[in-house]
Amino acid sequence: MSTEQADQRRGGVLRGNALWWIALAAGLLLRLWFLQHPMPSDDDTDVYADLARNLFHHGVYGISDGASIDSTLIRLPGYPVFLGLIFSLFGAGNFKAVLLAQIGFDLLGCWLIASFVRDQVSERAGTVAIFLAALCPFRAAYSTIALTECLSVFAVSLGLWSAGRVLQAQASGHADRRALLFASLAMAMAMLLRPDGALVAVAVTAAIVWYAWRERRPLEGLKTALLCGLLALLPLAPWALRNWRTFHVVQPLAPRRVNDPGEYVTYGFYRWMSTWSVDYVSTGNVF
């Protein structure tokens, strides 16, 4: 590459980086606007906060019931632990600090998505991706409400980015251990936040095996996928062990019907609602 071509390429990269910073700055302004115009609070926020408070103050993962605390497994521990850490650092009940931290994670997730697209497609595609991610109003809105969605989207973003690095290294016959650890972290984080986070683990491990098979390295891909999956499952082990010791049930994630063992479940109501409910509004107004 000639000096002139190198200078042109360097200038293009710098302009691309400048556009990325503009996208992130615009995304930050959008999220701060949502922070100043908050959406209605959600009942689940109170549940997560109660779980965090009881876990960090009383050492019991449970829901307050008057003067007592009832142990529960209806919610995975990822988000309550996140809330508890923020409250410990910035004061009990400081949801503004929680939302600001979520905004930071969300913008980092935008960068991860753009970096993944840039590596897999092109510099221009990465620039388009970061604008789409940073200025998506739905994603921005969820970063300013104390629910699991924001961190779950970040876990997916981290999973994409790290899986891309793992596959690139695998294609060249090398192992990117740092990317492998990040992929395992993303999978574990997704599963500790929401039960459907297990789909991140399925997608990442399946991709590793599939691309290795296409490159005629099936055994190498299988070994990488198994190692990644086992590392991701390790953080779930204490939660599953706790549920077995407390409730004598095998529950590595969270129950589908959000019920504790032995609690009455209105299966008839679920079946009735599934015959007509097709929109999110019905979930909020009826369910």
N, C-alpha and C positions, 0 to 999 in steps of 0.2 A: 504494500500500500504506500502510495506516494505521500510526501509531507502535506501536500494540498488536500488530498483525499482524507488523510488523518485529521486535519484541521476541520474539514467539513463535517466529518463524522462526530468529532468531539463537540462541535457547535450544535449539531442536531441533538445529541444526548443532553447537552446543557439546556437547550430549549425544551426538550421533553421533560426534564426534571423540573424546570420552571413551571410548566403546565401542570405537572403533578402537584406542586405546592399550591398553585392557584386552586386546583380542584379540592384539595384538602382544606384550604382556608375557606372556600365557599361552603364546603360540607360542615365545617365547624360553625360558621355563621348560621346555617340552616338549623343545626341541632341546638344552638343557643337560643334561637327563636322559639323552637318547640319547648325549650326549658322555661322560657318566660311565658309561654301560653300552654300550660300543662293540660293534658287530657284528664278525664275523670279517673279517680283512683279505682283500683281493682281490688276485690276482696282477697285475691290470692296474695297480694302484696302484704296484707296484714298477717296472713298465715305464715309467709316466709319470714317476716320480721319477728313473729312470735317464736318460731322455731329457732331463729338465730339467737334471740335473747335467752331462751331457756337453755340452749346448748352452751353458750359462752358464760352465762351467769350461774347456772345451776347444774351443768354437766348432764342434762337430760335432753335427748332429742324428742321433744314432745310438744303438745299444744296445751296451753293454759285452760284449765276448767275450774274457775273460781280460785280456791286456795291451793288446788292440786295441779299437777302437770301429768297429762296422760301421754305415755309413749306412743309414737305413731311411725308408720312407714309410708304414708300416703304421698309424701313428697321426697324426692331425692335430695341428698344433703349438699349438692354443689352450690346452689344459690344461697341457702341459709348460711353456709360457711363464708361465702363471699360477703354477704351482708354483715356477718359478725366481725369479719376482719376490718371492714370499712368503719363500722361503729366503734371498734376498739381503738382505731387510729384517730378518728375525727369526731368521736362523741356518739353516744347512744341516740339512735333515731335520726341521725344526720343523713337524710335521704338526698340532700343536695350534693353531698360528697359522693354518694352512691351513683347518682346520675352523671356527675362530672367524670367519674372513673369509667362509667359505661361509654360515655362519649369518646373518651380516649381509646378504649378497646375497639369501638366501632370504626373509628378513623384508621386505626392500625389495620383492622380487617379489610378496609377499602384498599389500603396499600398492598396487602397480601394478595388480594384478588388481582389487582392490576399487575403486580409483579409476576404472578402465575401466567396471566394472559400474555404479557410481554415475552416471557421465556418460551412459551409454547407457540405463539403466533408471530407477533412483531411488536416493535416499539410503538407504532401508531395504534395498534389494537389495545395495547396496555394503557395508552393515554385515554382512549375512548372508554375503556373499562373503569378507570378510576373516576371519571366524571359521572358515569352511570351509577356507580356504587355510592359515591359521596353525595350525590344530589337526589338519590331515590328517597322520596318523602316518607314512604312506609318504613323503610329501614331507619331513617333519621328519627321518626316519631317513636319507634320502639326503644331507641337508645335513651329516651327521656322518661321512661316509665319503669318502675322497679318490678320487672318480671324477667323471666329466664330468656326471653326471645333474643335480646341483644347479645348476650354472651354465647347463646347457642349459634347465632349467625357467625360470630367471631370464630367459634370452634370449627364451623364448616369452612370458613375462609382459611384458617390455619391448616386444616386438613388438605384442602386443595393445593395450597402453596407447597407444603412439605411433601405431599404425595408426588407432585410434579418433580421435585428435587430427587426424591428416591428413584423415580422412574428414569430420570436422566442419568443418574449414576449407574443404575442397573443396566441401561442400554450400552454404556461405555465399559462395562465389565468391572466397575468399582462399587464400593459400598459407601454411601454417605451416612455415617452414623449419627451426625447431628440432625439431619433431615429425618432419619428414622425415629429418633427420640421425639422430635417435634410432631411427627405424624401420630405416634403413640399418645402423646400428650393431648393432641386434638381429639382423638377418639375417646380417651378417658374423660376429658372435659365435657364432651357432648353427651356421653352416657350418664355422667354425674349430674347433669342439669335437667335432662328430659329423657323419658324412656325411648322416644323415637330417635334419640341421639345414637342408638345402636346402628342406625342406618349408615352413619358416617363410617363406622368400623367396617360394615359390610362392603361399602363402596370402595374404601381405600384398599383393603386386603384383596378384594376381587380384582381391582385394577392392577395391583402388583403381580398377581398370579397370571392374569390375562396377557399383559404385555410381555411378561417373561416367557409365556408359552409361545407367543408370536415370534419372539426372538430366539426360540429354540433353546431356552434356558429354564425349563419348567421346574427343575429341582431347586435351582437358586431362588426363583421367585417364590416357591412354596416355603422355603426356609425363611425368607425375608418376611413374608406375610405372617407366618406363624410367630416369629419373634415379635413383630409389631403388635399382633393381636394379644399375645401374652403380656407384653408390657402395658398395653392399654387396660387389660383386665385386672392388673394388680391393685390399682386404687379402689376398685369395686369390691375387693375381697373383704376389707374391714366392714363395709356396709352390709354385705351378705351375711357375714358372721354375726354381726350385731342383730340382724333380723331373725336369724336362727336361734340365738340365745334368748332374745326377748319374746318372740312370738312363735318360735318352733315352726317356722315356715321357710321354704326355699324361695327367697325373693331377692334376686340380685339387682333388680331395677325398682320399679314402682308398679302397683296393681293398676290394671286398665280402668277399673271402675272407681278408683280413688277411695278405696275402703280399707280399713284395718281388718285383720283376721277376726272373724266372728261378727263383724258388723253387718247389719241388714242391708242388702242391695236391692234396689227397685228395678229388677230386670224387666218387668212388664212396662215400666215407664220408658226404659231405654228402647225396647222393641217398638213401642208405640211411636216414639219420637222419630225413630229411624224411618218410619213409613212416609213422613211428610217433610221433615226438616232438611232443607238444602242450602241454607244461607247462614252466615255468621250471626246476623241480627237475631235469628231465632235462638241461637245458643245463648246469647246474652239476655234476651227478654223472657225466654221460657225455661231453658235448661237451668 
